[in-house]
Amino acid sequence: MSDNQGERPEEQHPQTPAAAHEAAPSDAGGAGPARTPDVPPVPPMPPAPQGGWTAPAASAPPAAPAAPAPPAGYAPGAAYAHPQGYAAPTGHTAAQPAPAPGYAGQAYTGAFGQPTSSADTHATTPLEGATLTAAEPEPKQKSGAGKVAALIVAAALVGGAAGLGGAYAGVNLFSTTASAPASGPVTVTVNDTDSVNQTAAIAAKVVPSVVTIYASSDSSSGTGSGVVLSSDGYVVTNTHVVTLDGATGSAAITVTTSDGRVYDATVVGTDPTYDLAVIKLTDATDLTPIEFGDSSSLNVGDETVAVGAPLGLSNTVTTGIVSALNRSIEIQSSAAPDSSDGSDSGDTGDDSETPFFFDFGQGTGGTGTSETIKIAVIQTDAAINPGNSGGALVDSAGDLIGINVAIASAGSSSGQSGSIGVGFSIPSDIVQRITDDIIADGTASHGLLGASVQSAAYVDGVDITGAYVAEVTEGGGAANAGIQSGDIITGFNGVPITDAVDLTAQVRAAAAGSAATVTYVRGDESFTVDVTLGSLTQ
């Protein structure tokens, strides 16, 4: 039905049968074909319409019969086609009859056999439990939607009621129709396909690649998140998720996909140095792998979207920006590697308690060890809460730029406080290297500089920031490159180094045996050297 309610069609004046056979004047201008002055012969009498009428004398053309009243369901406003071929009286609109039960938006045939036009396609409330096909909406672009126009142009509505634990409405951005799964929640709720924005398009792409992980042992349990790496079930998450913060090395792991499928999973390998792990879902097929982005090309201020299961709430989407890049944090880890050899040991010189905690939704357990790891991260203000651990941080194209790992606390030592807008994710470039190693070999390698360092700000007589070299290991990478005790390292592979945590995090992010460019200050001079990194023993 037209959206122009109340607009009436051009009025149709009754014509004699003779006039009806004449050529109409041209709409393109001019007087049109000349009419013959002779009165045409009286045409044969038309068949009598329903209700009957008496023909006038043969000497005069009959008057137009009064059309019967329109059938039930028609509203005043426009002409309609009557079964006998007569125009309806002015003032009637061809309102469509109510669609049949179960009708879902396609064109249908009216009660009198008159097919509706595509413009009159009805949209009706879907029937509960029915699989319905919706008419393809006209896409509307909003601000910032240019990058995802190709995604949202084919968005289609699927029937259902939104809500936790119930039936969900969903969207499929790569086809014109979608249907609800047999069980479990659909990924993204969209109620108005004409106003799908960029975040909704990103979520629809990413949510199917994020899973919820439940780990348990005899004494502890918790929930976390994971990101699908392959269609046959390789998933990346955090080491602290699959070890329950180090409480166990043999947790039972169950994984639920975004569409409600549940799988058992086994640990392929863990990397406690960067708190990453890979698990494999048993007998999984047709999963949706994440697309990796380039974390090295990010800018501060770029849009971010975090997807995971905070507090066990699967398929949760939050938004923010990149707050900082190349941020280094030191965080407690019961699964920290053995660093008893003293190589690359870092002492910040600050005895204050670290404000960073794993964003792990743990019920009970955890060892509370004083061991720490140092990792380089992306800082974001997208809301990240306990349970987001191992989930995805993606960019405006929906590509993975980080794996969520930790949150800052505003004074709580439990690590269970809510988001304060300071969350951390392991960059995707590091994630991809480490997960590739784990899938191939069951473990990942990390660089070793061969030096003991501390933050230069805590060394007497030093007036610049950096990592102060307290000692070098004979035969190590630093010594072989000419770095000496007392030097202050200020850069590593182009990343500024402001303290010992920065340096250790960047060295560990590199692979064993790789070449690194190190900038250091000795006295009043600055030097840049290439260093071949050793291998950290885990």
VEXRO-308758 format. One record per residue (C-alpha): residue number from 1; residue in one letter; chain; x, y, z. Coordinates in Angstrom, 2 decimals. Layout:
<rs>
  seq  type  mol        x        y        z
  NUM     A    A        X        Y        Z
...
</rs>
This chain:
<rs>
  seq  type  mol        x        y        z
    1     M    A     0.00     0.00     0.00
    2     S    A     1.32     3.48    -0.73
    3     D    A     2.90     5.46     2.06
    4     N    A     1.05     8.56     0.77
    5     Q    A    -2.03     8.07     2.91
    6     G    A    -5.00    10.12     1.78
    7     E    A    -3.65    10.78    -1.72
    8     R    A    -6.41    10.06    -4.26
    9     P    A    -5.84     8.88    -7.82
   10     E    A    -6.84    10.93   -10.79
   11     E    A   -10.65    10.81   -11.05
   12     Q    A   -12.17     8.64   -13.76
   13     H    A   -15.25    10.19   -15.44
   14     P    A   -17.93     7.93   -16.89
   15     Q    A   -17.73     7.57   -20.65
   16     T    A   -20.20     6.36   -23.21
   17     P    A   -19.32     3.14   -24.98
   18     A    A   -18.76     5.14   -28.16
   19     A    A   -16.30     7.50   -26.50
   20     A    A   -14.45     4.58   -25.04
   21     H    A   -13.52     3.37   -28.54
   22     E    A   -12.01     6.70   -29.58
   23     A    A    -8.28     7.34   -29.50
   24     A    A    -7.24     9.31   -26.44
   25     P    A    -5.43    12.61   -26.90
   26     S    A    -1.67    12.36   -26.79
   27     D    A     0.01    13.06   -23.46
   28     A    A     3.10    14.19   -25.28
   29     G    A     1.51    17.41   -26.52
   30     G    A    -0.50    18.39   -29.56
   31     A    A    -4.13    17.80   -30.31
   32     G    A    -3.79    14.07   -30.94
   33     P    A    -5.51    12.18   -33.80
   34     A    A    -8.44    13.96   -35.42
   35     R    A   -11.80    12.48   -34.53
   36     T    A   -14.26    11.50   -37.20
   37     P    A   -17.33    13.73   -37.16
   38     D    A   -19.62    10.80   -37.88
   39     V    A   -21.33     9.17   -34.96
   40     P    A   -20.10     5.59   -34.76
   41     P    A   -22.55     2.73   -34.88
   42     V    A   -23.93     1.51   -31.62
   43     P    A   -21.67    -1.27   -30.32
   44     P    A   -22.99    -4.64   -29.26
   45     M    A   -24.45    -4.73   -25.83
   46     P    A   -22.01    -5.75   -23.08
   47     P    A   -22.86    -8.69   -20.88
   48     A    A   -24.98    -7.87   -17.90
   49     P    A   -22.99    -7.32   -14.72
   50     Q    A   -23.88    -8.84   -11.40
   51     G    A   -26.97    -7.31    -9.90
   52     G    A   -28.52    -6.78   -13.35
   53     W    A   -29.54    -3.66   -15.21
   54     T    A   -32.00    -2.79   -17.98
   55     A    A   -30.58    -1.75   -21.36
   56     P    A   -31.78     1.59   -22.71
   57     A    A   -33.39     1.96   -26.08
   58     A    A   -31.22     0.99   -29.03
   59     S    A   -31.33     4.51   -30.39
   60     A    A   -29.02     5.83   -27.65
   61     P    A   -25.86     4.48   -26.09
   62     P    A   -26.40     3.01   -22.68
   63     A    A   -25.35     4.88   -19.57
   64     A    A   -22.52     3.41   -17.58
   65     P    A   -23.91     0.90   -15.11
   66     A    A   -23.52     1.43   -11.44
   67     A    A   -20.75    -0.82   -10.26
   68     P    A   -21.49    -3.05    -7.31
   69     A    A   -20.03    -2.13    -3.97
   70     P    A   -16.43    -3.28    -3.53
   71     P    A   -15.90    -6.49    -1.61
   72     A    A   -15.07    -6.57     2.08
   73     G    A   -11.56    -5.44     2.89
   74     Y    A   -11.38    -2.57     0.38
   75     A    A   -11.08     0.97     1.64
   76     P    A   -12.18     4.23    -0.03
   77     G    A    -9.61     6.07    -2.13
   78     A    A    -8.91     4.57    -5.60
   79     A    A   -10.33     2.54    -8.43
   80     Y    A   -10.10    -1.24    -8.35
   81     A    A   -10.56    -3.96   -10.93
   82     H    A   -13.97    -5.60   -10.72
   83     P    A   -14.46    -9.17   -11.99
   84     Q    A   -16.77    -7.89   -14.77
   85     G    A   -14.21    -5.38   -16.03
   86     Y    A   -16.08    -2.25   -14.98
   87     A    A   -14.36     0.62   -13.23
   88     A    A   -15.38     1.04    -9.65
   89     P    A   -17.08     4.26    -8.65
   90     T    A   -14.73     7.04    -7.70
   91     G    A   -13.83     6.97    -4.04
   92     H    A   -12.77     3.37    -3.56
   93     T    A    -9.21     2.24    -2.92
   94     A    A    -7.91    -1.19    -3.74
   95     A    A    -6.83    -1.95    -0.24
   96     Q    A    -5.31    -5.43    -0.18
   97     P    A    -7.21    -8.17     1.61
   98     A    A    -5.62    -9.49     4.78
   99     P    A    -2.86   -11.98     3.92
  100     A    A    -3.33   -15.63     4.62
  101     P    A    -2.02   -17.13     7.88
  102     G    A     1.74   -17.67     7.74
  103     Y    A     2.22   -15.10     4.99
  104     A    A     5.72   -13.68     5.24
  105     G    A     6.14   -10.78     2.86
  106     Q    A     6.07   -12.14    -0.70
  107     A    A     3.53   -10.93    -3.25
  108     Y    A     0.28   -12.86    -2.99
  109     T    A    -2.94   -13.24    -4.95
  110     G    A    -5.91   -11.20    -3.80
  111     A    A    -9.31   -12.60    -2.90
  112     F    A   -10.70   -11.85    -6.39
  113     G    A    -7.80   -13.31    -8.31
  114     Q    A    -6.13    -9.95    -8.89
  115     P    A    -2.38   -10.30    -8.13
  116     T    A    -0.88    -7.60    -6.04
  117     S    A     1.98    -5.49    -7.34
  118     S    A     5.45    -5.66    -5.88
  119     A    A     4.92    -2.20    -4.47
  120     D    A     2.04    -3.51    -2.40
  121     T    A     4.02    -6.32    -0.75
  122     H    A     2.91    -6.73     2.84
  123     A    A     5.17    -7.04     5.84
  124     T    A     3.48    -8.90     8.63
  125     T    A     4.47    -9.93    12.10
  126     P    A     6.21   -13.31    11.77
  127     L    A     4.48   -16.25    13.31
  128     E    A     6.19   -17.69    16.34
  129     G    A     8.20   -20.77    15.42
  130     A    A     7.81   -20.25    11.68
  131     T    A    10.71   -19.85     9.27
  132     L    A     9.80   -16.78     7.26
  133     T    A    11.33   -14.90     4.37
  134     A    A    11.42   -11.14     4.60
  135     A    A    11.26    -8.66     1.77
  136     E    A    14.68    -7.19     1.05
  137     P    A    14.77    -3.67     2.52
  138     E    A    16.07    -0.60     0.82
  139     P    A    19.49    -0.02     2.41
  140     K    A    20.19     3.30     4.06
  141     Q    A    23.69     4.57     4.63
  142     K    A    24.47     6.48     7.78
  143     S    A    27.56     8.38     8.84
  144     G    A    30.62     6.13     8.78
  145     A    A    28.82     3.38     6.92
  146     G    A    30.85     3.66     3.73
  147     K    A    33.27     0.94     4.73
  148     V    A    30.46    -1.50     5.38
  149     A    A    27.99    -0.57     2.65
  150     A    A    28.68    -3.84     0.91
  151     L    A    27.92    -5.67     4.14
  152     I    A    24.65    -4.03     5.09
  153     V    A    23.08    -3.76     1.64
  154     A    A    21.82    -7.34     1.86
  155     A    A    20.77    -7.35     5.50
  156     A    A    17.56    -9.28     6.09
  157     L    A    15.32    -9.68     9.11
  158     V    A    14.63   -13.03    10.75
  159     G    A    11.62   -13.53    13.00
  160     G    A    11.90   -14.05    16.72
  161     A    A    11.91   -12.30    20.05
  162     A    A    15.12   -10.87    21.46
  163     G    A    16.25   -11.69    24.97
  164     L    A    18.69   -13.75    26.97
  165     G    A    17.79   -17.41    26.97
  166     G    A    15.01   -17.01    24.41
  167     A    A    14.59   -16.91    20.65
  168     Y    A    16.70   -14.27    18.95
  169     A    A    16.33   -12.21    15.82
  170     G    A    19.38   -12.30    13.60
  171     V    A    20.96   -10.81    10.53
  172     N    A    22.85   -12.32     7.63
  173     L    A    24.82    -9.67     5.79
  174     F    A    25.83   -11.82     2.85
  175     S    A    22.45   -13.00     1.57
  176     T    A    18.98   -11.59     1.22
  177     T    A    17.36   -14.11     3.55
  178     A    A    18.27   -15.87     6.75
  179     S    A    16.58   -18.34     9.02
  180     A    A    16.82   -19.09    12.70
  181     P    A    18.92   -22.06    13.82
  182     A    A    17.33   -25.14    15.26
  183     S    A    18.59   -24.29    18.72
  184     G    A    20.72   -21.80    20.58
  185     P    A    20.96   -18.03    20.19
  186     V    A    21.37   -16.38    16.81
  187     T    A    24.38   -14.11    16.66
  188     V    A    23.11   -10.54    16.31
  189     T    A    19.73    -8.97    17.03
  190     V    A    18.47    -6.58    14.35
  191     N    A    14.94    -5.24    14.58
  192     D    A    15.13    -2.47    11.98
  193     T    A    17.13    -3.42     8.90
  194     D    A    16.69     0.08     7.47
  195     S    A    18.91     1.53    10.20
  196     V    A    21.73    -1.01    10.46
  197     N    A    24.84     0.95    11.42
  198     Q    A    28.53     0.18    11.10
  199     T    A    28.88    -1.44    14.52
  200     A    A    25.97    -3.79    13.81
  201     A    A    27.63    -4.83    10.55
  202     I    A    30.95    -5.42    12.33
  203     A    A    29.22    -7.45    15.02
  204     A    A    27.38    -9.59    12.46
  205     K    A    30.71   -10.42    10.84
  206     V    A    32.69   -11.09    14.02
  207     V    A    30.29   -12.70    16.52
  208     P    A    30.15   -16.05    14.65
  209     S    A    33.96   -16.28    15.08
  210     V    A    33.90   -15.83    18.88
  211     V    A    33.12   -18.64    21.34
  212     T    A    32.42   -18.95    25.05
  213     I    A    34.74   -21.22    27.04
  214     Y    A    33.87   -22.94    30.30
  215     A    A    36.77   -24.51    32.20
  216     S    A    36.46   -26.52    35.40
  217     S    A    38.40   -28.73    37.77
  218     D    A    37.65   -30.38    41.09
  219     S    A    38.32   -27.17    42.98
  220     S    A    37.71   -24.29    40.58
  221     S    A    35.81   -23.13    37.51
  222     G    A    35.41   -20.11    35.30
  223     T    A    34.34   -18.73    31.97
  224     G    A    36.31   -17.02    29.25
  225     S    A    36.20   -16.37    25.54
  226     G    A    37.99   -17.63    22.45
  227     V    A    38.41   -16.78    18.76
  228     V    A    38.03   -19.32    15.95
  229     L    A    41.17   -19.80    13.85
  230     S    A    39.97   -22.56    11.51
  231     S    A    36.74   -24.11    10.32
  232     D    A    37.70   -27.48    11.88
  233     G    A    37.95   -26.13    15.41
  234     Y    A    41.29   -24.51    16.29
  235     V    A    40.57   -21.68    18.75
  236     V    A    42.90   -19.15    20.38
  237     T    A    42.33   -18.04    23.96
  238     N    A    44.44   -17.17    27.01
  239     T    A    46.61   -19.53    29.02
  240     H    A    45.00   -18.28    32.22
  241     V    A    41.56   -19.31    30.87
  242     V    A    42.47   -22.95    30.21
  243     T    A    44.53   -23.24    33.42
  244     L    A    42.04   -21.41    35.66
  245     D    A    44.64   -18.78    36.52
  246     G    A    47.22   -21.50    37.02
  247     A    A    45.11   -23.55    39.41
  248     T    A    45.23   -26.64    37.22
  249     G    A    46.94   -28.09    34.18
  250     S    A    44.10   -30.46    33.35
  251     A    A    40.86   -28.50    33.33
  252     A    A    37.82   -29.93    31.58
  253     I    A    36.97   -27.53    28.74
  254     T    A    33.59   -27.02    27.09
  255     V    A    33.06   -24.55    24.26
  256     T    A    29.80   -23.00    23.05
  257     T    A    29.67   -21.34    19.65
  258     S    A    27.67   -18.20    18.93
  259     D    A    24.86   -20.23    17.35
  260     G    A    24.50   -22.56    20.34
  261     R    A    26.57   -25.61    19.36
  262     V    A    28.47   -27.18    22.27
  263     Y    A    31.80   -29.00    21.96
  264     D    A    34.36   -30.59    24.22
  265     A    A    37.87   -29.25    23.66
  266     T    A    41.46   -30.23    24.36
  267     V    A    44.53   -28.04    24.82
  268     V    A    46.89   -28.06    21.83
  269     G    A    49.49   -25.94    23.57
  270     T    A    49.96   -23.00    25.91
  271     D    A    52.32   -20.05    25.81
  272     P    A    52.58   -18.67    29.33
  273     T    A    55.11   -16.01    28.26
  274     Y    A    52.42   -14.12    26.33
  275     D    A    49.42   -15.73    28.01
  276     L    A    48.12   -17.31    24.81
  277     A    A    46.82   -20.83    24.26
  278     V    A    45.32   -22.85    21.42
  279     I    A    42.57   -25.41    21.98
  280     K    A    40.94   -27.81    19.52
  281     L    A    37.20   -28.47    19.48
  282     T    A    36.34   -32.15    19.12
  283     D    A    34.67   -33.10    15.82
  284     A    A    33.94   -29.49    14.92
  285     T    A    33.04   -28.53    11.35
  286     D    A    31.86   -25.46     9.47
  287     L    A    33.06   -22.93    12.03
  288     T    A    33.69   -19.34    10.94
  289     P    A    37.39   -18.36    11.23
  290     I    A    38.28   -14.79    12.16
  291     E    A    40.01   -12.59     9.60
  292     F    A    43.33   -11.21    10.85
  293     G    A    44.09    -7.51    10.60
  294     D    A    47.45    -5.73    10.74
  295     S    A    47.94    -4.46    14.28
  296     S    A    51.17    -2.70    13.28
  297     S    A    49.20    -0.25    11.11
  298     L    A    46.84     0.96    13.85
  299     N    A    46.56     4.57    14.95
  300     V    A    45.53     5.93    18.31
  301     G    A    41.89     6.90    17.92
  302     D    A    41.00     4.09    15.53
  303     E    A    37.63     2.47    16.19
  304     T    A    37.62    -0.80    18.14
  305     V    A    34.92    -3.38    18.86
  306     A    A    35.35    -5.98    21.61
  307     V    A    33.41    -9.26    21.38
  308     G    A    33.29   -11.95    24.04
  309     A    A    31.44   -13.31    27.05
  310     P    A    31.89   -10.90    29.97
  311     L    A    30.39   -12.33    33.15
  312     G    A    29.33   -15.33    31.06
  313     L    A    27.09   -13.22    28.80
  314     S    A    27.87   -14.71    25.39
  315     N    A    27.90   -12.66    22.17
  316     T    A    28.42    -9.36    23.96
  317     V    A    29.60    -6.44    21.81
  318     T    A    31.18    -3.22    23.14
  319     T    A    32.79    -0.34    21.28
  320     G    A    35.60     2.13    21.81
  321     I    A    38.83     3.37    20.32
  322     V    A    42.53     2.54    20.42
  323     S    A    43.61     4.46    23.51
  324     A    A    47.33     3.68    23.25
  325     L    A    49.73     1.52    21.25
  326     N    A    52.86    -0.33    22.34
  327     R    A    51.71    -0.17    25.94
  328     S    A    53.60    -2.63    28.14
  329     I    A    52.13    -4.14    31.28
  330     E    A    53.46    -6.41    33.98
  331     I    A    50.85    -8.81    35.23
  332     Q    A    50.68   -11.63    37.74
  333     S    A    50.74   -15.08    36.22
  334     S    A    50.87   -18.42    37.96
  335     A    A    52.00   -19.89    34.63
  336     A    A    55.00   -17.61    34.22
  337     P    A    58.11   -19.18    32.64
  338     D    A    61.12   -19.99    34.76
  339     S    A    63.46   -16.97    34.71
  340     S    A    65.88   -18.22    37.34
  341     D    A    68.83   -17.78    34.98
  342     G    A    68.53   -14.00    35.38
  343     S    A    68.64   -13.34    31.64
  344     D    A    66.61   -10.31    30.58
  345     S    A    65.34    -9.95    34.12
  346     G    A    63.59    -6.66    34.64
  347     D    A    63.28    -4.72    37.88
  348     T    A    61.15    -1.61    37.65
  349     G    A    62.42    -0.31    40.95
  350     D    A    58.84     0.36    41.97
  351     D    A    57.45    -1.73    44.81
  352     S    A    53.83    -0.64    44.30
  353     E    A    51.20    -3.26    43.55
  354     T    A    50.39    -3.75    39.88
  355     P    A    46.93    -2.42    38.97
  356     F    A    46.48    -4.95    36.14
  357     F    A    44.50    -8.18    36.34
  358     F    A    43.40   -10.86    33.92
  359     D    A    39.86   -10.25    32.69
  360     F    A    38.83   -13.78    33.60
  361     G    A    35.35   -14.68    34.86
  362     Q    A    36.49   -17.12    37.51
  363     G    A    34.23   -18.55    40.17
  364     T    A    36.83   -20.06    42.47
  365     G    A    40.45   -21.02    42.30
  366     G    A    43.65   -19.28    41.25
  367     T    A    46.92   -19.38    43.07
  368     G    A    47.65   -15.69    43.57
  369     T    A    51.33   -16.21    42.77
  370     S    A    53.79   -13.34    42.77
  371     E    A    55.29   -14.43    39.44
  372     T    A    54.76   -11.93    36.64
  373     I    A    54.95   -11.73    32.88
  374     K    A    55.59    -8.62    30.78
  375     I    A    53.63    -8.21    27.57
  376     A    A    53.15    -5.50    24.94
  377     V    A    49.48    -4.65    24.41
  378     I    A    46.95    -2.42    22.71
  379     Q    A    45.08    -0.25    25.19
  380     T    A    41.39     0.36    24.46
  381     D    A    38.46     2.01    26.19
  382     A    A    35.99    -0.53    24.78
  383     A    A    34.34    -2.05    27.84
  384     I    A    36.16    -5.25    28.83
  385     N    A    35.12    -7.19    31.91
  386     P    A    35.88   -10.54    33.58
  387     G    A    35.00   -13.22    31.05
  388     N    A    36.23   -11.20    28.04
  389     S    A    39.61   -12.96    28.34
  390     G    A    40.54   -14.59    25.05
  391     G    A    37.88   -12.71    23.10
  392     A    A    38.33   -10.56    20.02
  393     L    A    39.25    -6.93    19.58
  394     V    A    38.55    -5.94    15.98
  395     D    A    38.89    -2.86    13.82
  396     S    A    36.32    -0.98    11.73
  397     A    A    36.50    -3.67     9.03
  398     G    A    35.77    -6.44    11.53
  399     D    A    39.32    -7.83    11.29
  400     L    A    41.14    -9.12    14.37
  401     I    A    43.61    -6.65    15.84
  402     G    A    43.96    -8.14    19.32
  403     I    A    43.08   -10.85    21.84
  404     N    A    41.65    -9.37    25.04
  405     V    A    43.78   -10.29    28.02
  406     A    A    43.62    -7.89    30.97
  407     I    A    41.91    -4.92    32.58
  408     A    A    43.03    -2.18    34.92
  409     S    A    41.56    -1.99    38.38
  410     A    A    40.73     1.16    40.28
  411     G    A    42.23    -0.13    43.51
  412     S    A    40.64    -3.58    43.83
  413     S    A    43.09    -6.43    44.38
  414     S    A    40.59    -9.08    43.34
  415     G    A    40.64    -8.32    39.64
  416     Q    A    36.85    -8.67    39.57
  417     S    A    35.93    -5.00    39.40
  418     G    A    33.98    -3.74    36.42
  419     S    A    35.37    -1.97    33.37
  420     I    A    36.84     1.47    33.96
  421     G    A    37.65     1.99    30.30
  422     V    A    41.22     0.69    30.50
  423     G    A    41.47    -2.69    28.81
  424     F    A    44.37    -4.46    27.13
  425     S    A    44.67    -6.76    24.12
  426     I    A    47.60    -8.73    22.72
  427     P    A    48.28    -7.38    19.19
  428     S    A    47.16    -9.64    16.36
  429     D    A    50.63    -9.71    14.76
  430     I    A    51.98   -11.35    17.92
  431     V    A    48.93   -13.60    18.23
  432     Q    A    49.30   -14.90    14.68
  433     R    A    52.97   -15.76    15.09
  434     I    A    52.49   -17.54    18.40
  435     T    A    49.37   -19.48    17.40
  436     D    A    51.02   -20.62    14.16
  437     D    A    53.93   -21.95    16.22
  438     I    A    51.66   -23.71    18.70
  439     I    A    49.56   -25.39    16.01
  440     A    A    52.70   -26.52    14.18
  441     D    A    54.90   -27.50    17.14
  442     G    A    52.80   -27.39    20.31
  443     T    A    54.88   -24.50    21.65
  444     A    A    56.06   -21.02    20.66
  445     S    A    59.51   -19.43    20.77
  446     H    A    60.48   -16.07    22.28
  447     G    A    63.51   -13.86    21.95
  448     L    A    66.24   -13.46    24.56
  449     L    A    68.44   -10.36    24.61
  450     G    A    71.00   -11.68    27.08
  451     A    A    70.95    -8.82    29.59
  452     S    A    69.67    -7.89    33.02
  453     V    A    67.95    -4.52    32.96
  454     Q    A    66.11    -2.13    35.21
  455     S    A    64.20     1.10    34.69
  456     A    A    66.65     3.96    34.15
  457     A    A    64.43     6.38    36.08
  458     Y    A    65.39     4.55    39.31
  459     V    A    69.15     4.65    38.70
  460     D    A    71.12     7.43    40.39
  461     G    A    72.72     9.88    38.02
  462     V    A    70.62     8.97    34.98
  463     D    A    68.58    11.79    33.44
  464     I    A    66.75     9.96    30.62
  465     T    A    64.16     7.22    30.54
  466     G    A    64.89     3.78    29.16
  467     A    A    66.08     0.32    30.21
  468     Y    A    69.35     0.51    32.11
  469     V    A    71.64    -2.44    31.35
  470     A    A    72.88    -3.73    34.71
  471     E    A    74.64    -6.80    33.31
  472     V    A    75.13    -8.59    29.98
  473     T    A    75.42   -12.33    29.48
  474     E    A    78.65   -13.47    27.89
  475     G    A    78.00   -14.87    24.42
  476     G    A    74.44   -13.49    24.38
  477     G    A    72.90   -11.33    21.70
  478     A    A    73.47    -8.05    23.53
  479     A    A    77.14    -8.77    24.26
  480     N    A    77.79    -9.94    20.70
  481     A    A    76.33    -6.66    19.39
  482     G    A    78.62    -4.56    21.61
  483     I    A    76.07    -3.53    24.26
  484     Q    A    77.71    -3.01    27.64
  485     S    A    76.75    -2.66    31.28
  486     G    A    75.71     0.95    31.96
  487     D    A    74.17     1.49    28.52
  488     I    A    70.59     2.72    28.40
  489     I    A    68.39     1.09    25.77
  490     T    A    65.89     3.60    24.36
  491     G    A    64.48     1.78    21.34
  492     F    A    63.75    -1.76    20.13
  493     N    A    62.61    -2.46    16.57
  494     G    A    61.45     1.14    16.26
  495     V    A    59.37     1.07    19.46
  496     P    A    60.35     3.62    22.13
  497     I    A    61.60     2.01    25.35
  498     T    A    60.88     3.93    28.53
  499     D    A    61.58     1.30    31.19
  500     A    A    62.55    -2.33    31.80
  501     V    A    59.00    -3.61    31.29
  502     D    A    58.89    -2.07    27.81
  503     L    A    62.11    -3.75    26.77
  504     T    A    61.28    -7.19    28.14
  505     A    A    57.79    -7.12    26.57
  506     Q    A    59.17    -6.21    23.14
  507     V    A    61.98    -8.78    23.27
  508     R    A    59.54   -11.55    24.24
  509     A    A    57.19   -10.58    21.40
  510     A    A    59.94   -11.39    18.89
  511     A    A    60.76   -14.92    17.80
  512     A    A    63.90   -16.70    18.96
  513     G    A    66.75   -16.26    16.50
  514     S    A    65.21   -13.21    14.85
  515     A    A    67.14   -10.03    14.13
  516     A    A    66.28    -6.90    16.11
  517     T    A    67.36    -3.28    15.88
  518     V    A    68.38    -1.83    19.24
  519     T    A    69.03     1.83    20.01
  520     Y    A    70.99     2.68    23.16
  521     V    A    72.71     5.66    24.79
  522     R    A    76.23     5.53    26.16
  523     G    A    77.37     8.71    27.80
  524     D    A    76.24    11.52    25.52
  525     E    A    76.07     9.44    22.33
  526     S    A    73.34     7.33    20.80
  527     F    A    74.02     4.12    18.89
  528     T    A    71.93     1.73    16.82
  529     V    A    72.97    -1.90    16.37
  530     D    A    71.50    -5.11    14.99
  531     V    A    71.13    -7.91    17.52
  532     T    A    70.46   -11.60    16.87
  533     L    A    68.18   -12.71    19.68
  534     G    A    68.70   -15.91    21.61
  535     S    A    65.94   -18.28    22.70
  536     L    A    64.04   -18.03    25.96
  537     T    A    63.83   -21.33    27.79
  538     Q    A    60.30   -21.90    29.05
</rs>
